[in-house]
Amino acid sequence: MPLEHAVPLDAIRYDDQGLVPAIVQDHLDGTVLMMAWMNRESLQKTLETGDTWFWSRSRQELWHKGATSGHLQKVQSIRYDCDSDCLLVGVEQIGDIACHTGERSCFHQVDGTITPPPADMLSQVYAVVRDRRDNPTPESYTCKLLAGGDNKILKKIGEEAAEVVMACKDDDKDAIAGEVADLLYHSLVAMAYHQVELRDVYRKLQERRR
């Protein structure tokens, strides 16, 4: 469906100021990037141009996100909730920066830190793997794998792939889940070793689903 037909403008329930909240989310890994307000005109421009447009309540004017900074948001999807009074906008964030502070997400303050939790489980595991790579500890299995180099990591991937095959041959659902988890984990270690970003894998997966 073309983007301009994704949301019927008349279906949205705007508040008494003519506004509707729009939650902006990374379309690949689900990270919530920001929340801003749209009115009918900014929503229409978003649908027509494929970039996010918002309404600035402080300046009382339309706001083309990223027009000054270059951090445009290329809209991939727009959905509205069951009450039609909130929008969920999936975007490709140009420059991977949505916040005016330079952070990736405006929701970057968590428990007094500035490190937001990744939005999906693979990203969470990969963040730990990369931390082990960058801050090694001798007791960590991940660190030992990385220290063993490419050959050790690839040997484990081969072993885990064979175990996935055997679990599937046995039609053991619990074993399949466990072995696939092990294979994914060791693949993430290989990615960290070769400095491959998980988002690049998500892009490849997105291409393959078409």
C-alpha positions, 0 to 999 in steps of 0.5 A: 500500500502506498504511504499516502494511503496508510492512514485515513486522515479523517479516521484520526481522533485529534485532541482539542488542540488538533494534535495527536501524539506520534511515537517514532520507532526504528523500523529495524530493531524496534528502538523507540526514538522519540515522541512528538506531536502531529496535526492533520497538516503535518500528518498529510505532509508526512504521508505525501513526502515520506519524511516525518513532519511534526507540529511544534507546540512551542513555535506554533509551526510545522517542523520537518524533522532533520531538515537542519541537522540532516538527521531525516526520518524516512518513513517505512510504516505508520499505524494508529492504535485501537482508539485512533488517537495515537500514531506509531511511525516506523522510520529509517533514522538517517545518521542514527541520531534522533535526539537533539542532544546527539543521542540515538534516542530521546529516551536515553536516560535510564536509571541515571545513565545515558544508555538505553536498553536495546529494544529486542533480545538479539540486540541485548545479547549483542550489546553484552557480547560487544561489551565483553569484546571491548572490556574483557574479563578472564572468567567470561566464556565470551571473552575466551571465545574472542581471545581464541580468534576466528578459528575457535569461534568458527569451530563452535559455529560449525558444532552448533550448526550440526547440533541444530540439524540433529535436533531437527532430525529428532523433531525435539522442539525444546532441543531445537530452540536451545540449539538455535539459541546457541547457534545465534549466540556464537554467530553474534560472537563471530559478528563482534569479532569481525565488527559487523553491526546487527542492524546490517543483518536486519537489513539483509533479513528485510531484503530476504522477506520480499 
